[in-house]
Every structure is written in structure tokens, then in C-alpha cells.
């Protein structure tokens, strides 16, 4: 998807950031390729905002180096970096109009009024904002419009890299979905390097060329959305994807695992030679229910506790005798035909489940 | 419904907010609006009279304009303006520190500034007299410690300005702190990130966004200084007569209440006009981003 060059545009080498005794970022290493849309995902407190603030020049690393096209930029202040950030709060200037906000960086550079306005209007158009908004106050704009103004202001700066600090997190679901795609379109149109941070892996999946997953100040996995989805490194990454069924297991034999505290044995796929214990991750959508489960290799039975309609899919909650709860999702035309409280069989093929470490 | 609509006033009066506001409204009517109306009315009475039941006349205004009161008006306006400018220059850095840098130490500064308000203004000004006096605290200490005499500025115009700046500092400082603390750090970071220098961040973001506090502080101190009396009397030793001085002597020494009232009205018109002019030019809502 991304245009590859030999040298990464941005390199983070052994970055450490401490606030007093607290280590927010610990031995962080990452290369960002020119032109890609890279997303750093992590739960709150994982250090992702600290990372992006250091990249934009608003904080300095305690240790380690940040290289931009091979040059160390640790000590270059934000106003001398060819990068620009879209803030979580957007940080639009409330005492300025939409036009003045977009033109801000051009005014600072001393670009004349006519050229400034021309560029601002181009950007408003590119971001689907009516030209009449040029003279509008930023606080008269809706949430989505403000989002676009913030992006236009950052693009007017013409940065080599754009940073995004969870700018969509305050928006409602539908608008967020629209803007995620729009952002990816803008990325294609401009060809610039985007570094995005979010706490939502789902959001990252939609937009990114590559994703880095952060936990407690470290990167735990870097890869394409497909790689992250199909081969999570550990239980944390697997669970970060959303609702998944995770079973604690240990080795019961070649290609077989035993579920902890129950003695149930299941077939497992791709078990490494040195596998002793870990977790079996089974996604809701690979699990069959009822008659469809009959020909599956791994089978369990439980009581159908509830069902939820998710639009194109139906989600089932199944409670097992030993207390575990399973989540199963089927498409509408494969829906289970019985009643709630039925005793049901669920099943999956070993190759559809993933064995991961702690 | 028809009956209720016929008594909108009674209905309005029965709202809890209106009821709760009655005591303070009565107090303000009797204690603030009443005396003001008296002063306005007195200014229209014939000179050197004490009765309010006479035919109104503009004599007091005409004779005030013809007299030499423009000098004391001039001094008052000039000294107030100088005071405001000096206060802005002194208070902005302190307010910036208190709003953004000092953290918990800002409370200590607030306490120190507020504590002095507990002592009467006149006593504090006499303290300055003792400090600035020839052979006073400053002069005497300098003579004793370094063997040199410091020229005293007591009973000069700079001493009056010193007094005005000293007395009205809290009224500039606190609105400014409030104004500055309303400027979000992220806006400054965003401007910085967009290539602005520190100076440009100050000019484009910090100053305009903190200007409501600055304007309110400026108006407060200007109007207060315009009506000040003690500073010129105590620290200026009557070297300069300010307009409040003239008003006081018209009411007391000269026993010419209508003239004192007319001069008071002129001060009110000037300061009220200035406040209106500034508030009209300054769109607070726009600056605070409320629309």
C-alpha cells in the first residue's frame, strides 16, 4: 500500500521518557516509512500521547534519539520541525475565523493576503467545507466541521509528517466512521506521511498501512492490519481487538491442548515445538452454533443465554457449565433457529483458532 | 388562562429569582441609585444653595467649565493613564507567573497582595511617607549603611504615581491572572507547532485571548485612580490638585454643594463614557470564543 524508500523518514531509537519516577515510554524503537499511514494503538496510559508529543517536538525524550531523514531532531523545537499535529482538543483558535485558522502558518511565514486566501480556499474545498465558511467563527462550526478546519490548518503548513492525537475520539460513531475514511482519502491524495494515535484498534484497522500496538510504554507488536488480525503476538493484542474468546491452555500432547481448570481437551493448530502453556484465542465469527457445529473438530456445549442483533450479524452469548461465557457471531442467514435457554453445541476448526503466549 | 395572562406582572414577581433579588434591589436603590440621583439633582440647583426645591439651572456646569478645573481634570486623567500603563507593565509578568508558572506559590503571592488590603489605605500611604521622608527609613538606612543620602521623592508627582500604582495593584493583578489562566496551553502549543515564534505566540494567541482580563483591570484601575484623593494629598503634599480634591473642597471648605455635585457628574460622565467606549470596541464574546 505504501511507497517504500530505502531510508525511513522517521526513526525512533531506544526512546525513554520519564516524568519523575514514572517511566511513560521505555526503550521504544520504531521506523516510520515515508508516505505511510502509521497508527500507534494503545489503551489510555500506555504512553502513546507521550510518544507523539516527543515526535512533534513538544516534549523531549529523557534518553534515546529521534531521527528525521537521518538527522537527530531531539533538541529541535516544534516551530522548527517540518511536522504538524492535529490535537485531540483540535486547539482551534477561538478568536479567529475559519479562514484565519487555516491561514495561520502562512501568515506566520509572511505569505501575502491574496495567496493566503487562495490556499485556504483550496483546502476548504478539498475538505468538503463550503467557501462561505471562510469568514465563519470556529465556534459556530459543528464537531465534524471543526475537525476538517483543524486538518486544513495542519495541511496549510505543508508538513512532511502529520501527527494526529486521537482527533476523532470526541465524535459520535457515524461521523467518526465517515471521517476515518475521509482521512485515509486525504492521505492518498496528499501522499504525506501520517502518524496517528488512537485507543481504538478498530479505527486503526480502517485507516492504517501499518499498526503499532503499545502497552505500558513499549511496543508489543508492529504489523499490517492483516498481520495484527491474523497473528496477534500475545493475549493482550488478541483481546485488544475486541470481543474474543480466550482460553487458558497447556500442552496435552502433539496438536492437543488441555483447558485449564476443566480437563477438556481440544485440537490445536500450528503448535510450536516448544509450546508448554499459553492461551487459545477463538474469534466469535469462526465459531459455529447448533447444527452447523456438528461437523467441527472442536465442540463444546452450553446454554444459549442471550442474543444481540449487530446489524448484518447476530451475536450469541453462551454460558458453559463450568461458568465460562462464550461469544459467537453468525451472519443473519446462518442464524440459530432455536430458543433462548436451549442447550446448544458450538464448534470451530483448529486452524481458525490462534495459540498465543501470555 | 385569560385571568393569568391579565396579570403578567404579578406572575413575574412571584418567581423565586425575583423574590430573592428584592432585598438587594431595595438596598441598591436606597444606597446607590438614590444618592446618585441626589447628586445629579444637586448639580442642577443654583450655586451655593442647600435646598433641592428650586428651579434647575446649568449655572454650575457653565461656571465649572469657565473656571480652572480643567487643570485638576487634566492631572487626574494624566496620572490615571500613567498609573494604568505602569500597572500593565508590572502586573503582566507577575500575573503570567501566577497563572502558569508558580503553581502553589501563586497562592502565597495572592495572600501577600490581599493581606495589605486589610490595612486602611491612608495608614499604608503614611507608611510610604515614613519610608520616603528626608531622614526617613530609606534615606536614613542608606546614610547609615552606605554613607550616602538618597534624594527624597516625597511630595513630588512620581510619589503620587507610586502611591496610585501601589494602592491599585490588586485591581489590575487579579483580573489579569484570571484572563491569562483562561488561555489554554494547547492553543499556544498548536501555534508553536504551526511555526510561530515565542513572540508571535504572544502576539497572536496569548495577548488577544487574555485581553478581557487586561481590559477589565485597566478600566477598574483607571476609574479608581480618577476618583483618588488620598495619594495626591498624602504623598503629593498638595503639589498637584486632583479633581477629587476639588470636589471635596467644594463640598466642605467652600460649602458649595451644587458645584461639588456638578464636578462629580462630570467625573462620572468621563469615566462612564470611557467604559462604554471600550466595551463597545471590545467584543468580549468574540474574544472568549462564545460565538
Interface residues (C-beta under 8 A of the other chain):
Chain A: X56 X57 X58 X77 X78 X79 X83 X84 X85 X87 X89 X91 X93 X94 X95 X104 X105 X108 X109 X137 X138 X139 X140 X153 X154 X157
Chain B: X184 X186 X187 X189 X190 X191 X192 X193 X194 X195 X196 X197 X200 X204 X205 X208 X209 X286 X287 X288 X289 X290 X291
